[in-house]
Each structure stands twice: as structure tokens, then as C-alpha cells.
Amino acid sequence: MLKVGLTGGIGAGKSEVSRLLVACGAVLIDADRIAREVVAPGTPGLAAVVEAFGEEILAADGSLDRPRLGAIVFSDAEKLATLNAIVHPLVGARSRELEEAAAEDAVVLHDVPLLTENGLAPLYDLVIVVDAAPETQLDRLVRLRGMTEEDARARMAAQATREQRREIADIVIDNDVPLEELERRVKDVWAELVRRSQAPGPSDTE
């Protein structure tokens, strides 16, 4: 099994790279999806978040109002740290369960938005960083996701810097390119992942 960490700044295109790698054959463990699961209605995770932030972060149906919570935590580093302390251990435990269920020869792709921020690079055999210029990220967040420029900049500022992400990368995928070029680059990366997964001691082949 080759354990790969995939990360990138918000708006860099990490989800698209993840989709392309899964199409090639990677087994995906999506930290964002798991993060939603562990705070679903009725879970201990949601109860802990409500205890920390109050019932105003709940929607009318009792689910987590993610935009409202995001507006609270992404402008306050202390509150963001409080939320992360609740959610991240739950996500880690579920991720390990899914990894253990994968085939022995699988390329397991851990899609982890905050991999850099939480110092998780040592957990993986190698780390892929999807990179884009800050102006590209901002444009995608405003134009494609409908964020205000202020909200987009706050979310970008709450994450690691571009330089910090690149420092931990074994492979950098530049996504300031058209989709066709991105697909070609991802296929090249997949060939490298397969090569490493078939080599003895993949964690020793950097």
C-alpha cells in the first residue's frame, strides 16, 4: 500500500486533481467528507461543536449550519483551533478505519485540506500539493463559488501559505493551467505513484 497525502490551498483545484486520480485507480479517503460525517445530526461530534459554539450554529433541521460556523471560525484563529480540536481526532480515527479496509496493493489517496497546517506530512509515504497562484485561487472562489472577496481572502489567510505547502511537497502539481493540461499532468503523477507502489519500501524511495 502506498499512502499519499493530497493537499492544496482553497480554490487551488485539489478536488479536481483528487477526482482525476480516483479515475486512474486511487482509493480516496476524503477528510472533508469525513468531517461532515462526524458532525452529522445525532453524533457526539455535533454535540461537542454545539457545546463549544452554541445552538446558533444549528440549522432549522438540527444539522450543522456550516456557512454560519465558517463565518465565526475563519475570522478568529482561537475559535478555529477550538473547532479543529474537536473535529480532527474524529476525522483521523475514521480515516484509519477506511485505510485499513483498502487492498494491500492500493494507492490510498488521503485528501486532506489542512495537511500542512496540522503537520501531517510524516503520516504519508509522499505528499502531493496542488498549487495555484493566490490571484487564481481568489478568482475561483469569487467567480465559481460565489464568495465575497472579503470572505475568500479570510479563508485563504486562515490556511498555510503557498510557500509552507510547497516545502512539504514531494510532488507539486501546478494548476494554473487549462483542464486538458491538468489531466495530462495528473496521468504522469499517477504513473509515478504506481511505480512507487510496486517498488519495495515505498516510504524509502523519495
C-alpha positions in Angstrom: 0.0 0.0 0.0 1.2 3.5 -0.9 -0.2 6.2 1.4 -0.4 9.5 -0.4 -1.3 12.8 1.2 -3.0 15.3 -1.2 -3.4 18.9 -0.2 -3.6 22.5 -1.6 -5.0 25.9 -0.8 -8.7 26.6 -1.1 -9.5 27.3 -4.7 -6.3 25.6 -6.0 -8.2 22.8 -7.6 -7.4 20.0 -5.2 -10.8 18.4 -5.7 -10.4 18.2 -9.4 -7.0 16.5 -9.0 -8.5 14.1 -6.5 -11.3 13.2 -9.0 -8.7 12.6 -11.7 -6.6 10.4 -9.5 -9.6 8.3 -8.5 -10.5 7.9 -12.1 -6.9 6.5 -12.6 -7.5 4.0 -9.8 -6.6 5.6 -6.5 -8.6 4.7 -3.4 -9.9 8.0 -1.9 -10.2 8.9 1.7 -11.7 12.4 1.7 -11.1 14.3 5.0 -13.7 16.9 4.2 -16.4 14.3 3.6 -15.5 12.5 6.8 -15.5 15.9 8.6 -19.1 16.3 7.6 -20.0 12.8 8.6 -18.6 13.1 12.1 -20.7 16.2 12.8 -23.9 14.8 11.3 -27.1 15.1 13.4 -27.1 12.8 16.4 -23.3 12.4 16.5 -21.1 13.1 19.5 -19.1 15.3 17.2 -22.0 17.7 16.6 -22.9 17.7 20.3 -19.4 18.8 21.1 -19.4 21.6 18.5 -22.8 22.9 19.8 -21.4 22.8 23.3 -18.4 24.9 22.2 -20.2 27.4 19.9 -23.8 27.4 21.0 -27.1 26.3 19.3 -27.0 29.3 16.9 -24.7 27.2 14.6 -27.5 24.8 14.0 -29.8 25.0 11.0 -33.6 24.7 11.4 -33.5 21.0 10.8 -30.9 20.4 13.5 -28.0 19.9 11.2 -24.8 22.0 11.3 -25.1 25.4 9.6 -21.7 25.2 8.0 -21.6 28.7 6.4 -22.6 30.2 9.8 -19.9 28.3 11.7 -17.4 29.1 8.9 -18.1 32.8 9.3 -17.4 32.5 13.0 -14.2 30.5 12.9 -12.4 31.7 9.8 -12.0 35.2 11.2 -10.9 34.1 14.7 -7.8 31.8 15.0 -8.7 30.8 18.6 -12.2 29.7 17.6 -10.8 27.8 14.6 -8.4 26.0 16.8 -11.2 25.0 19.1 -13.2 23.6 16.2 -10.2 21.7 14.9 -9.5 20.2 18.3 -13.0 18.7 18.2 -13.2 17.5 14.6 -9.7 16.4 13.7 -9.3 13.5 16.1 -12.7 12.1 14.9 -11.6 12.5 11.3 -8.3 10.8 12.0 -9.9 7.8 13.6 -12.4 7.3 10.7 -9.6 7.8 8.1 -7.6 5.0 9.7 -10.6 2.6 9.6 -11.0 3.3 5.9 -7.3 2.9 5.2 -7.2 -0.5 6.9 -10.1 -1.7 4.7 -8.2 -0.9 1.5 -6.3 -3.6 -0.5 -2.7 -4.3 0.3 -1.5 -3.1 -3.1 -3.7 0.0 -3.3 -2.6 3.6 -3.8 -4.6 5.2 -1.0 -5.2 8.9 -1.5 -5.8 11.0 1.6 -7.4 14.2 0.5 -6.5 16.5 3.5 -7.1 20.3 3.1 -5.2 21.1 6.4 -2.4 18.6 6.0 0.3 21.3 6.1 -1.3 23.3 9.0 -1.6 20.2 11.2 1.9 18.8 10.5 0.6 15.6 9.0 3.1 15.1 6.2 5.1 12.4 8.1 2.0 10.2 8.1 2.2 9.6 4.4 4.7 7.9 2.0 4.7 11.0 -0.1 2.8 14.3 -0.3 1.2 15.9 -3.4 0.5 19.6 -3.3 -1.9 21.2 -5.8 -0.6 24.7 -6.3 -2.1 27.8 -7.9 -1.3 31.5 -7.7 -3.2 33.4 -5.0 -4.9 35.5 -7.6 -6.1 32.3 -9.3 -7.5 31.0 -6.0 -9.3 34.3 -5.3 -10.8 34.4 -8.8 -12.2 30.8 -8.5 -13.6 31.4 -5.0 -15.4 34.6 -6.1 -16.4 33.6 -9.6 -17.1 29.9 -9.2 -18.1 29.5 -5.5 -19.9 32.8 -5.1 -17.9 34.0 -2.1 -17.4 37.7 -1.4 -13.8 38.8 -1.9 -13.6 39.5 1.8 -14.7 36.0 2.8 -12.4 34.4 0.2 -9.4 36.3 1.5 -10.2 35.4 5.1 -10.4 31.7 4.3 -7.1 31.9 2.3 -5.4 33.7 5.1 -6.6 31.1 7.7 -4.6 28.4 5.8 -0.9 27.8 5.4 1.0 29.9 2.9 1.8 28.8 -0.6 5.5 28.5 0.4 4.7 26.4 3.5 2.7 23.9 1.4 5.5 23.6 -1.2 8.1 23.0 1.5 6.4 19.7 2.5 5.7 18.5 -1.1 7.2 15.5 -2.7 5.3 16.3 -5.9 3.8 19.7 -6.9 1.0 19.9 -9.5 0.7 23.3 -10.9 -2.9 24.0 -11.6 -2.7 27.5 -13.2 -3.4 25.6 -16.5 -6.4 24.5 -18.6 -8.1 21.3 -17.6 -6.7 19.3 -20.6 -3.1 20.1 -19.4 -4.0 19.3 -15.8 -5.3 15.9 -16.9 -2.0 15.2 -18.6 0.0 16.2 -15.6 -2.2 14.0 -13.3 -1.7 11.0 -15.5 2.1 11.5 -15.3 1.8 11.7 -11.5 -0.3 8.5 -11.4 2.3 6.6 -13.4 4.9 7.7 -10.7 2.6 6.6 -7.9 2.1 3.2 -9.4 5.8 2.9 -9.9 6.4 3.7 -6.2 3.7 1.4 -5.0 5.3 -1.5 -6.8 8.8 -0.8 -5.5 10.0 -2.4 -2.3 9.8 0.0 0.7 7.9 2.9 -1.0 8.5 5.1 2.0 12.2 4.9 1.4 12.0 5.9 -2.3 11.9 9.6 -2.4 
